Amino acid sequence: MMDMAQLLKAPQAGFEAEDDFEAVNVYCRERGWTDGLPIVPPTQERVERMLAYCNRAWDEPIAALPPRFGAATPLRLAANAVMAGCLPEHFPIVMLALEAMSDERFNLYGIQATTHPCAPLIIVNGPIARELGINSGHSAFGPGAHANATIGRAVRLALVNIGGAIPGLGDMSTYGSPTKYSYCAAENEAASPWEPLHVELGFAKEASTVTVVAAEPPHNINDHESTTAEGLLKTIAGTMATPGVNDIHHPLAAPVVLFCPEHAATVAAGGYSKADVKKYLFENARVPLSKFSDENVNRRLRKRMPEEFAKAGMDALVPVAKSPENYTIVVIGGAGKHSAFIPTFGNTRLVTRGLKHDDGRDVLSIQELRRG
């Protein structure tokens, strides 16, 4: 591995600008290297501090980010993490999230270039989430938590600056989304009556993981009146059953249902496991063919799913997800009895990666990764 001095001599490894906050921001903004908000100047000293938490070779790519297929080396990622305002100890989560997004199942090329308003949602589980102060409660997707805001922003800056997801050029989203600035939260494991997402997916409870989802912004589900599991699930399924979501047209789609702690407690108290919730939603979150336009029925649904709908009547029901297992259930948020449906890009799968040492051991504290 080259040292920092050698790396900075490499072509396009760095740039020189006036040592002034406003001047650096103008320089970067004019070159399309920002998200429109002010950035922290990525000086050599700041980048070096970020890389102190990197257990990889600084010049070896951990991913090739489309549509440009730029080499996401730790050095380049560290510069973007500095620009986003990350603390150095946030950096392993940034790298792990981008590594997860490079999995073919995630379909990052399609997500980066689509007209759909999706953005990579980052869900963090395990002790690292608590150690870093990643918000899982009130306003988990809103302002106020430094870790949530800057980790999500670092990923977005990397997708733009390394991957080339420049609005109107590489990123063709019709109207975009505020989640394209930052979209990161932890699961509220302490308030969940069910096993956490990472345990459900086969990881140890003490493991720390990052799950990435190609997600739309959360769609609120307001239910302050239902006192039974069946009542709440009926509201949730009815909210999800809309003909315009991408998920309904893609067999791989894995929509997310985000339960607030109070709704989760009510459903669990009614005897519903996560598997039971998924089965209920699969059976009840359905849209009759009559709710779709004739063009969508004949050009898409009958052609894409001929076995189910080629000869079906207009009262036939189209499921939002194609199997119970396609649903993802997560508990996030604080008190207030608002849950959410998070539709996805559709042609994608969620991907989870565990934070590990080089020898395969789980990382129990982020400080274990600090060099020197």
N, C-alpha and C positions, 0 to 999 in steps of 0.2 A: 504494500500500500504506500502511495506517495504521501509525503508530509504536506502540511498546509501550504508552505512556501512553493513547493513544486506544483501543487494543484492550482494555485492562483496564477501560475505562469502558463497554464494550459490554455489553448484557444477558447475564447468565449467563457472562461471560467469566472471572470469578474469584470468590473468596470470601475473607472475612476470618475468621481464627481466632486463638486465642491462640498467641503465638510460642513454642511448646513442642512438642518432638517427640512426646511422648505425647498431648498434647491434640489435635494435628493428626491423629494416627493414629486417635484415638477419633472425631473429627469425620468423617473420611473413611469409617471402617469402619461407623459407624452409618448412613451414607447409601449403603452398598453400592458404594463406589468403589474397593475393594481386592479382591485375590484371597485375602484371609484372612491374608496375611503382612504384616508392617510395611512401610510405604512411606516414601520420602524426601519430606518436605514440598515441594511444588512452588512454592517462593517465586518472586517476580518475578525476582530475581537469577539463580536456577538456570535458570529457563525461558529467560531472555535468553542465558545461556551456551550452552544447547542449540541455540537458534536461530541462533547464530553459524555453524553448519554447515548452514544451510538456504539453498538457492539458489532458493527459490520465494517467492511472496508469502505472508506469514504468515496472511492472512485469506481466502485462496482455497482451497476444498476440493480435495484431491487424490483424494478418494473419498467416496462415500456408503455408510456401513457398515450393512448390515442386521443384525437385522430392524427396528431403529428407523429406519434410513436417516439416521443422524446425519452431519452434515458433518464429515469428518475434515480440518480445517484444520491446517497446520503448528503453529499456536499450541496447539491442543488436543492434538495428538500430542506436542508437546514437553513439555507438562505430564505426560502419561502416561509418557513416557520418563524424566523426572526421577523420578517416583514409583517406577518400576521399578529405578532405580539405574544407568541408562545413563551412560556418559561422553558428552560432547557429540559426539565423533567417531563414535560409534555411530549417531547420529541419521539420517544419510542411508540407512543400511540399513533402519532401522525404516520410514521413509517409502516406500522402494522396495518393501519387502515388502507393505505395505498397498495400494500402488498395484497391484501384481501381483494381489493377492487380489480387487480390484474388477473384474478382467476377467470378463466374463460366462461365459466357458468354465470358470472356476474354480467357479462356483455358490456364492458365499459365503453367500447367503441359506439355501440348503439345508444347508450345512455348519454354520452358526450355530444353526439351529433343530432339527436332526435329533436323533433318539433314539440314533443311532450314536455311539460314543465317539471320534470322530475329532477331530483338531485340526490347524490349519495347521502343517505342517512347513516350516521355512525352511532351504534348502541354499544356502550361499554359495560361489561360485567366483571364482577370479582373484586378483590381487595384493592386493586389499583385504582378503581373508580373512586373509592372512598379516600384513598391516600392523596389523590390529586384534586379532590374536591369537585369532581364532576357532578353537576346537579342532576338529581333524579326526582326531585319533588316539585314544589310550586314553581311555575314558570321555567320548567326544565328546557323548553324550546324557546324561551324568551330571553330578554336581557338580564344581566346581573351576575352571571357566573363566568369568571375569566377563563377557566379551563374549557368549558363548553364552547364559548365564543371563539377562542383563538385556535383550538384544535380543529374545529370545523372550518374556520377561515383558512388555516394553513393548507388543508386538503384542497379547498377550492382554488387557492392561488397556485398550487402545484398543477392542478388540472388545467388551469389557464396557461401558466407560464411554461410548463414542461409539456403538457399534453396538447396545447393549442386550442383549448375550448374557448375561443374568442367569440363573444356574441356577434352573430351575423356572419361569421366566417366558419369556425369549427363548431360552435354551439348554435344550433338553428332553432332553439326553443321559441315558439310562436310569441309568447309574452313573458317567459321567464318566471321566476319565483323568488320571494325573499329568502327561501331556503338555499338558494344558490350562493348566498353570502356565507352561511354557516348552518350546519344541521347536525348537531351532536348532543347526546344526552346519555346518562347512565340509567340502567333499570333500577327501580325502587325495590330492591330485593327485600329490604327490611319490612316493607309494607305489603309484600305479596303473600297471599295464602298458598301459592303454588311454587313449584321448583323454578329457579331462575332460568332464563333462556339458555345460558351456556351449559347448565347442568342437563336440561332437556336435550341439548344437542350432543351430549356425551362427554363433556369436560368435567373435571373435578370441581367441587364447589370452591376450593381455594385457588383455582386457576383464575387468571385474568384474561379476558378475551375482548375482541372487537368484532362486531357483526356489522356488515354493510348491506344496505337495502336501497334499491333504486326507487325512491319514494316521492310521492306528491306531498304537499303540506298536509298536516292533520286536518281532517274534517270533523268538526265538533259533533258529539252525540250528547244531547241534553236530556237527562232523565232524572228528575228530582222526586218523582212520585212512585215509581215502581219499588216494591218492597220484597219481591220474590225474584229468584233467578230467572224463571221463565219470563216474567214481565220485562226485566232488563234485556235479556237476550232477544226478545221479540222486537224491542226498540232498536237494538243494535243491528239485527238482521235487516229490518225494514229500512234503516238509514243506508245500509250498504247496497241495497238492491236498486241500483240506478243503471240505466242502459248506456250511459256515456263513459263509464270507467274502462280504462285499458284492460284491466284484469279479465273482464268477462270475455274478451276475444282471444286470450292466449292460454293454452293448456298448461304452460309452465308457471303462470302467474302465482305469486305468493303474497297476497294482501296481508297487511298488518292490522291487528285490532289492539288498540292501546287502551287498557283498562286503568281508570283511576283507582286508588286504593279502596275507596268506599264501595264502588261498583264490584270490584274484584272480591271483596269480603262478602258481599251479598250473594254473589253467584256461587262462591265456594261454600258458603253456609247452606246453600240449597242442594249441596251434594255433587256439584259439578267439578270434575277435574278439567285440566286443560284439554284433554282428549275429548271429553264430553262437550265442552264449549265448541271445539272445532267441528264435531259431528253435528251439533245443532245449527251452527252457522252454514255449514255445507248444505244441509237439508232445507234451510229456511231463507237464506240470503239468495233469492232467485228472482229473475225478472221474466214475466211472460213475453213471448214473441210479439204480442200485440202492442207492447210498449216501445218497440223498435220501429224505425221507419221501414217502409217496404224495401228501400234500397239496401239498408243494413241487413234485413232478413235474407234477401235473395242474393246479394253480392258477397256477403261475409259469412253470416252464421250458417246458412244452408250449405255453402261451399266449403267452409273451414271445418265444420263438424257435421258431415253428411250422415254419419251413422245415427246421430241423435236427432237432427233437425231437417234433413232433406225432404222428408214427407210429413213432418209434424204439423199439427194444427196450430193456430195462433194462440191457443191457451197453453201450449207447451212452455215449461219453465227452464230458463237458462241459468245455471249456477254461476255465481260471481267467481268462485274458485272451483277447479275441476276435481278436487278431492279434499277430504277433511285435513289430510296431512299438509296440504298447500298453505294452510293458514298459519300465521305467526301470532302468538299471543304474548304481549309484554305488559308489565305493570309500570307505569311512569306517571308522575304527577303528585299533587298534594290533595288536600280536602276540597270538596266542591261539587262532587257528583257530575263531572263532565268527563266522559271517555272520548275516544276518537277512532275513526276509521282512516287508515292511511293506505290509499290505493297505490299501486306500483306501476312502473313502466310496462309491466306485463311480460315482455320477452326477456326475462332475467330470473335469476335465483339469488337468494341471499347467501352470503358467504361469511363464515366465521373463522377467525384465526386466534390462536392462543399466544400469549407473550411468553417466550421461552429463552433460556440461555442457549449458547452454542451446543451444549451437550444434551439438550432436550429437556432439561429440568424446567419446571414452571418458575417464572419470576414471581416471587412473593412480595417484593418491595421494589419500587422503581429505582431506589438508591443502589440496588444490586448491580444496575447497569452502568453506574457512573464510573468513568475511567479516572484513575489517579486520585 
